Amino acid sequence: MNKITAKSLTIKYAGVQGIYWMVFCTINSFAAVSLLARNFNNQQIGWLLALSGVISAVLQPTIGSFADRAAKVTLKMIISVISFVNIVLLVGLVVTDDNLVITSILYGGIVTLTFTLQPLVNSLIFEYINNGMKISFGMTRGIGSISFAVLSFILGQLINQHSPSFLPFVSIGLYSGLLLLMQTFPIIDEHKTSHQSADKKVVTESFWVFVKKYDRFLPFLLALVFVFIFHTVINTYLVQIMVHLGGNEGDLGLSLTIAAAVELPVMLAFGYLVSKVSNGTLLKVAGCFYIVRSVLFIMATTVAMVNFAQLFQALSFAIFTPASVYYVNQLMRAEDKIKGQTFIVGATTLGSVFGNLVGGWLLEQFTVDDMLLVGLAAAVIGCLLLFYSIRTKEQRRVEEASSAS
């Protein structure tokens, strides 16, 4: 590896996280705003984002498997190529007319590749950590949340004063910055280990064989699906909720900023939280606060009440995301941990797909209130499934002992 200090690498990677979550903000969080301005209706937006989620869910393990097999292809190279392709697609989006088909292909490709980048960006730093570099992933991910929060507010104010047509230009600038920043990362030697080989063998195991090995893991995955149906409905169609209550794109930016800002301290402190409270209990708490948050959205009659509901992002999403990773890591045997985490990503992606489809259809056929009621139902089902599927260590030991006898 080239001579580089952990401090300088931490700064570079914090920049990568910051840029990635800013570009995620412009492309994904403001997708409804951008597409509504290009004459899409709500149902079309839902279908486009759902299809992008499905394709990205297929691309993620495919690209990851390719990176594992190809010794000369690094994550640095893959992230750079995807960034370049998205720049090309964004330029195409700028120069093309508001043609429904062409815009769908271009924007769908951009969203798909942006989703696909997320696990690659997260995995990038672990290549260096596994090679002895002491880097705080939590701190660098926090920079991502701060960057998202600041840009959300700025974009909301700008869109309120101007049209959303400038958003692709912001994305082009951000992706160009990411592409340039990636070239500054040192090259490391890849060493294939027996552990990696074992993981590849486990991947061939079928889904149903896998879930039968872990009692109540399937209902846990279903819980993730339902929770993320609510989460996606709120995040994708927040601008429609704001307009329904008399707000505008500026209010959307502020609301996204509040949600991103309040999740940051909880995520940074999660290591301390999980040392005091079991991650299973934290998941149940987060599930309950998803219900609280959904009720608050239904009760909201003003933009200020929606922003108050966004404060509970700290006690729902900010806890739920790391706790689910910790829980599966604790639940799985060593040879199953990576595959277990892959199923988490798949379940949350499936929830996002259903959330985009259902939310768009409900907004087109019914009302915002009807969409929020379905979101509440999804949050309740998800919470109940969490309480059913999560067991303490003692409960698992008793059940394993009884099954062995």
C-alpha positions as CSV (number, residue, x, y, z in Angstrom):
1,M,0.0,0.0,0.0
2,N,1.2,3.5,-0.7
3,K,2.4,5.5,2.2
4,I,-0.6,7.1,3.8
5,T,-1.7,7.9,7.3
6,A,-4.9,6.8,8.9
7,K,-5.8,10.4,9.5
8,S,-5.5,11.4,5.8
9,L,-7.4,8.3,4.7
10,T,-10.2,9.0,7.2
11,I,-10.5,12.6,5.8
12,K,-10.7,11.2,2.2
13,Y,-13.2,8.6,3.1
14,A,-15.3,11.1,5.1
15,G,-15.3,13.1,1.8
16,V,-16.6,10.1,-0.1
17,Q,-19.4,9.5,2.4
18,G,-20.3,13.2,2.4
19,I,-20.4,13.4,-1.4
20,Y,-22.3,10.1,-1.8
21,W,-25.1,11.1,0.6
22,M,-25.3,14.5,-1.0
23,V,-25.8,13.0,-4.5
24,F,-28.2,10.5,-2.9
25,C,-30.2,13.5,-1.7
26,T,-30.3,15.3,-5.1
27,I,-31.2,12.1,-7.0
28,N,-33.3,10.0,-4.7
29,S,-34.7,12.2,-2.0
30,F,-35.8,14.8,-4.5
31,A,-36.8,12.3,-7.2
32,A,-40.5,13.1,-6.8
33,V,-39.9,16.8,-7.2
34,S,-37.7,16.3,-10.3
35,L,-40.1,13.9,-12.0
36,L,-43.2,15.8,-11.2
37,A,-41.5,18.8,-12.9
38,R,-41.0,16.5,-16.0
39,N,-44.8,15.7,-16.1
40,F,-44.7,12.3,-14.4
41,N,-47.7,11.4,-12.3
42,N,-47.4,9.8,-8.8
43,Q,-48.1,6.3,-10.0
44,Q,-45.4,6.6,-12.7
45,I,-42.9,7.8,-10.2
46,G,-43.7,4.9,-7.9
47,W,-43.2,2.4,-10.7
48,L,-39.9,3.9,-11.9
49,L,-38.4,4.0,-8.4
50,A,-39.7,0.5,-7.6
51,L,-38.2,-0.9,-10.8
52,S,-34.9,0.9,-10.0
53,G,-34.9,-0.7,-6.6
54,V,-35.4,-4.2,-8.0
55,I,-32.6,-3.8,-10.6
56,S,-30.2,-2.5,-8.0
57,A,-31.0,-5.4,-5.6
58,V,-29.9,-7.7,-8.5
59,L,-26.9,-5.6,-9.4
60,Q,-25.4,-5.3,-5.9
61,P,-24.6,-9.0,-5.3
62,T,-23.7,-9.4,-9.0
63,I,-21.1,-6.7,-8.9
64,G,-19.9,-7.8,-5.4
65,S,-19.4,-11.3,-6.7
66,F,-17.5,-10.0,-9.8
67,A,-15.3,-7.9,-7.6
68,D,-14.5,-11.0,-5.4
69,R,-13.6,-13.1,-8.4
70,A,-11.6,-10.5,-10.4
71,A,-8.3,-10.1,-8.6
72,K,-7.3,-7.1,-10.8
73,V,-10.6,-5.2,-10.3
74,T,-10.8,-3.1,-7.1
75,L,-13.7,-1.4,-5.4
76,K,-11.9,1.9,-6.3
77,M,-12.2,1.1,-10.0
78,I,-15.8,-0.1,-9.8
79,I,-16.9,3.0,-7.9
80,S,-15.1,5.2,-10.4
81,V,-16.7,3.5,-13.4
82,I,-20.2,3.8,-11.9
83,S,-19.6,7.4,-11.1
84,F,-18.5,8.1,-14.7
85,V,-21.5,6.3,-16.2
86,N,-23.9,8.3,-14.0
87,I,-22.2,11.5,-15.2
88,V,-22.9,10.5,-18.8
89,L,-26.6,9.6,-17.9
90,L,-27.0,12.9,-16.1
91,V,-25.7,14.9,-19.1
92,G,-28.2,13.0,-21.2
93,L,-30.9,14.0,-18.8
94,V,-29.9,17.6,-19.1
95,V,-29.9,17.7,-22.9
96,T,-33.0,15.6,-23.6
97,D,-36.5,16.9,-23.8
98,D,-39.2,15.9,-21.3
99,N,-39.9,12.7,-23.1
100,L,-41.5,10.2,-20.7
101,V,-39.7,7.1,-22.1
102,I,-36.2,8.6,-22.5
103,T,-36.4,10.3,-19.1
104,S,-37.6,7.1,-17.5
105,I,-34.6,5.2,-18.9
106,L,-32.0,7.9,-18.0
107,Y,-33.4,8.7,-14.5
108,G,-34.1,5.0,-13.8
109,G,-30.5,4.2,-14.6
110,I,-29.2,7.0,-12.5
111,V,-31.3,5.9,-9.4
112,T,-30.3,2.3,-9.9
113,L,-26.6,3.0,-10.0
114,T,-26.8,5.4,-7.1
115,F,-28.5,2.6,-5.0
116,T,-25.9,0.1,-6.2
117,L,-23.1,2.4,-5.0
118,Q,-24.2,2.4,-1.4
119,P,-22.8,-1.0,-0.3
120,L,-19.7,-0.5,-2.4
121,V,-19.0,2.8,-0.7
122,N,-19.5,1.2,2.7
123,S,-17.3,-1.8,1.8
124,L,-14.5,0.5,0.5
125,I,-13.2,1.5,3.9
126,F,-13.2,-2.0,5.2
127,E,-10.6,-3.0,2.6
128,Y,-8.2,-0.5,4.4
129,I,-9.4,-1.4,7.9
130,N,-8.7,-5.1,7.2
131,N,-5.2,-4.1,6.1
132,G,-4.5,-2.5,9.5
133,M,-5.7,1.1,9.1
134,K,-7.4,2.5,12.2
135,I,-10.4,4.4,10.8
136,S,-13.7,5.2,12.5
137,F,-16.5,4.2,10.2
138,G,-19.1,5.7,12.5
139,M,-17.6,9.1,12.4
140,T,-17.2,9.1,8.6
141,R,-20.8,7.9,8.1
142,G,-21.8,10.8,10.4
143,I,-20.3,13.2,7.9
144,G,-22.6,11.6,5.3
145,S,-25.6,12.4,7.5
146,I,-24.5,16.0,8.1
147,S,-23.9,16.6,4.4
148,F,-27.3,15.2,3.6
149,A,-29.0,17.4,6.1
150,V,-27.3,20.6,5.0
151,L,-27.8,20.0,1.3
152,S,-31.5,19.0,1.9
153,F,-32.2,22.4,3.4
154,I,-30.3,24.3,0.7
155,L,-32.0,22.5,-2.1
156,G,-35.4,23.0,-0.6
157,Q,-34.9,26.7,-0.4
158,L,-33.5,27.0,-4.0
159,I,-36.2,24.9,-5.5
160,N,-38.8,27.0,-3.8
161,Q,-37.4,30.1,-5.5
162,H,-36.5,28.4,-8.8
163,S,-37.4,25.3,-10.8
164,P,-35.9,21.9,-10.1
165,S,-34.2,21.9,-13.5
166,F,-30.8,22.7,-11.8
167,L,-30.7,19.4,-9.8
168,P,-29.0,17.4,-12.5
169,F,-26.2,20.0,-12.7
170,V,-25.7,19.6,-8.9
171,S,-25.5,15.9,-9.3
172,I,-23.0,16.1,-12.2
173,G,-20.8,18.3,-10.0
174,L,-21.0,15.9,-7.0
175,Y,-20.3,12.8,-9.1
176,S,-17.4,14.5,-10.7
177,G,-16.0,15.3,-7.3
178,L,-16.5,11.7,-6.2
179,L,-14.7,10.4,-9.3
180,L,-11.7,12.7,-8.7
181,L,-11.6,11.9,-5.0
182,M,-11.5,8.2,-5.7
183,Q,-8.3,8.6,-7.7
184,T,-6.5,9.7,-4.5
185,F,-7.1,6.4,-2.7
186,P,-4.1,4.2,-2.5
187,I,-4.1,0.7,-4.1
188,I,-4.0,-2.2,-1.7
189,D,-3.1,-5.8,-2.4
190,E,-6.1,-8.2,-2.3
191,H,-5.5,-11.4,-0.3
192,K,-8.1,-14.1,-0.8
193,T,-8.7,-15.9,2.5
194,S,-10.2,-19.2,3.4
195,H,-13.0,-17.3,5.1
196,Q,-13.9,-15.6,1.8
197,S,-13.9,-18.9,0.0
198,A,-16.2,-20.3,2.6
199,D,-18.6,-17.4,2.2
200,K,-18.7,-18.1,-1.6
201,K,-19.8,-21.7,-0.9
202,V,-22.5,-20.6,1.5
203,V,-24.0,-18.2,-1.2
204,T,-25.0,-21.3,-3.2
205,E,-27.4,-22.4,-0.4
206,S,-31.0,-21.8,-1.2
207,F,-33.1,-19.1,0.6
208,W,-35.5,-21.6,2.1
209,V,-32.8,-24.0,3.3
210,F,-31.1,-21.0,4.9
211,V,-34.1,-19.5,6.8
212,K,-35.0,-23.0,8.1
213,K,-31.7,-23.0,9.9
214,Y,-32.7,-20.0,12.0
215,D,-36.1,-20.2,13.7
216,R,-38.2,-17.0,13.1
217,F,-35.6,-15.4,10.8
218,L,-38.2,-15.3,8.0
219,P,-40.8,-13.3,10.1
220,F,-37.9,-11.0,11.0
221,L,-37.2,-10.4,7.3
222,L,-40.9,-9.8,6.8
223,A,-40.9,-7.3,9.6
224,L,-38.1,-5.4,7.8
225,V,-40.2,-5.4,4.6
226,F,-43.3,-3.9,6.3
227,V,-41.3,-1.3,8.3
228,F,-39.6,-0.1,5.1
229,I,-42.9,0.1,3.3
230,F,-43.9,2.9,5.8
231,H,-40.4,4.4,5.7
232,T,-40.4,4.6,1.9
233,V,-43.9,6.0,1.7
234,I,-43.0,8.8,4.0
235,N,-39.6,9.6,2.3
236,T,-40.5,9.3,-1.3
237,Y,-43.8,11.1,-1.2
238,L,-43.0,13.7,1.5
239,V,-43.4,16.5,-0.9
240,Q,-47.0,15.4,-1.7
241,I,-47.7,15.3,2.1
242,M,-46.2,18.8,2.4
243,V,-48.3,20.2,-0.5
244,H,-51.4,18.5,1.0
245,L,-50.8,20.5,4.2
246,G,-50.1,23.8,2.4
247,G,-46.4,23.5,2.2
248,N,-43.8,23.6,-0.6
249,E,-40.4,22.3,-1.7
250,G,-38.7,24.6,0.8
251,D,-40.7,22.8,3.6
252,L,-39.6,19.5,2.1
253,G,-35.9,20.4,2.4
254,L,-36.3,21.6,6.0
255,S,-38.2,18.4,6.9
256,L,-35.5,16.1,5.4
257,T,-32.9,18.2,7.2
258,I,-34.6,17.6,10.5
259,A,-34.8,13.9,10.0
260,A,-31.2,13.5,9.0
261,A,-29.9,15.8,11.7
262,V,-31.7,14.0,14.6
263,E,-30.5,10.5,13.5
264,L,-26.8,11.5,13.6
265,P,-26.2,11.6,17.4
266,V,-28.1,8.4,17.9
267,M,-26.1,6.5,15.2
268,L,-22.8,7.9,16.7
269,A,-23.8,6.8,20.2
270,F,-25.2,3.4,19.1
271,G,-22.1,1.5,20.3
272,Y,-22.7,2.8,23.8
273,L,-26.5,2.1,23.6
274,V,-26.0,-1.5,22.5
275,S,-23.5,-2.0,25.4
276,K,-26.3,-1.1,27.9
277,V,-29.4,-2.5,26.1
278,S,-29.7,-5.6,24.0
279,N,-30.0,-5.0,20.3
280,G,-33.2,-7.1,20.2
281,T,-34.8,-4.8,22.8
282,L,-33.6,-1.8,20.8
283,L,-35.3,-3.2,17.7
284,K,-38.6,-3.5,19.5
285,V,-38.3,0.0,20.8
286,A,-37.6,1.3,17.3
287,G,-40.6,-0.7,16.0
288,C,-42.9,0.9,18.5
289,F,-41.6,4.4,17.6
290,Y,-42.3,3.7,13.9
291,I,-45.9,3.3,15.0
292,V,-45.8,6.5,17.0
293,R,-44.3,8.3,14.0
294,S,-46.9,7.0,11.6
295,V,-49.7,8.1,14.0
296,L,-48.2,11.6,14.2
297,F,-48.1,11.8,10.4
298,I,-51.8,10.9,10.2
299,M,-52.7,13.5,12.9
300,A,-50.6,16.2,11.3
301,T,-52.7,19.2,10.1
302,T,-49.8,21.6,9.5
303,V,-46.2,21.4,8.2
304,A,-44.9,22.1,11.7
305,M,-46.6,18.9,13.0
306,V,-45.0,16.9,10.2
307,N,-41.6,18.3,11.3
308,F,-42.4,17.3,14.8
309,A,-43.1,13.8,13.6
310,Q,-39.7,13.8,11.8
311,L,-38.0,14.2,15.2
312,F,-38.9,10.6,15.9
313,Q,-36.6,9.5,13.2
314,A,-34.0,9.5,16.0
315,L,-36.0,6.8,17.9
316,S,-37.0,4.7,14.9
317,F,-34.8,4.6,11.8
318,A,-31.6,5.8,13.6
319,I,-31.9,2.8,16.1
320,F,-33.5,0.3,13.7
321,T,-30.8,0.4,11.0
322,P,-27.7,-0.4,13.1
323,A,-29.7,-2.6,15.5
324,S,-30.8,-5.0,12.7
325,V,-27.2,-5.4,11.6
326,Y,-26.1,-6.1,15.1
327,Y,-29.0,-8.6,15.7
328,V,-28.3,-10.7,12.6
329,N,-24.5,-10.6,13.3
330,Q,-25.3,-12.0,16.8
331,L,-27.9,-14.5,15.5
332,M,-25.9,-16.1,12.7
333,R,-23.2,-18.7,12.8
334,A,-19.8,-17.5,11.5
335,E,-20.2,-19.0,8.1
336,D,-23.7,-17.4,7.7
337,K,-23.1,-13.8,8.8
338,I,-22.4,-12.3,5.4
339,K,-25.4,-14.0,3.8
340,G,-27.6,-12.9,6.7
341,Q,-26.6,-9.3,6.2
342,T,-27.3,-9.7,2.4
343,F,-30.9,-10.8,3.3
344,I,-31.3,-7.7,5.4
345,V,-30.5,-5.5,2.4
346,G,-32.8,-7.6,0.2
347,A,-35.7,-7.3,2.7
348,T,-35.3,-3.5,3.0
349,T,-35.1,-3.1,-0.8
350,L,-38.3,-5.2,-1.2
351,G,-40.0,-2.9,1.3
352,S,-38.8,0.1,-0.6
353,V,-40.2,-1.4,-3.9
354,F,-43.6,-2.1,-2.3
355,G,-43.6,1.3,-0.6
356,N,-43.0,3.2,-3.9
357,L,-45.6,1.1,-5.8
358,V,-48.3,1.3,-3.2
359,G,-47.7,4.9,-2.3
360,G,-47.8,6.1,-5.9
361,W,-50.9,4.1,-6.7
362,L,-52.7,5.3,-3.6
363,L,-51.9,9.0,-4.3
364,E,-53.1,8.6,-7.9
365,Q,-56.3,6.7,-7.0
366,F,-57.2,8.1,-3.5
367,T,-55.7,10.7,-1.1
368,V,-52.6,11.4,1.0
369,D,-54.6,10.4,4.1
370,D,-55.4,7.0,2.6
371,M,-51.6,6.5,1.8
372,L,-50.7,7.4,5.4
373,L,-53.3,5.0,6.8
374,V,-51.7,2.2,4.8
375,G,-48.3,3.3,6.1
376,L,-49.7,3.0,9.6
377,A,-50.9,-0.5,8.9
378,A,-47.5,-1.5,7.6
379,A,-45.8,0.0,10.6
380,V,-48.1,-1.9,13.0
381,I,-47.6,-5.2,11.2
382,G,-43.9,-4.7,11.1
383,C,-43.7,-4.0,14.8
384,L,-45.8,-7.1,15.7
385,L,-43.6,-9.2,13.5
386,L,-40.5,-7.8,15.3
387,F,-41.9,-8.7,18.7
388,Y,-42.7,-12.2,17.5
389,S,-39.4,-12.9,15.7
390,I,-36.9,-11.5,18.1
391,R,-35.8,-13.8,20.9
392,T,-33.4,-13.3,23.8
393,K,-30.2,-15.3,24.0
394,E,-31.8,-17.3,26.9
395,Q,-34.9,-18.1,24.8
396,R,-32.7,-19.3,21.9
397,R,-30.7,-21.5,24.2
398,V,-33.8,-23.1,25.7
399,E,-35.3,-23.8,22.3
400,E,-32.1,-25.1,20.9
401,A,-31.7,-27.5,23.9
402,S,-35.3,-28.7,23.6
403,S,-34.9,-29.3,19.8
404,A,-31.6,-31.2,20.4
405,S,-33.3,-33.5,23.0
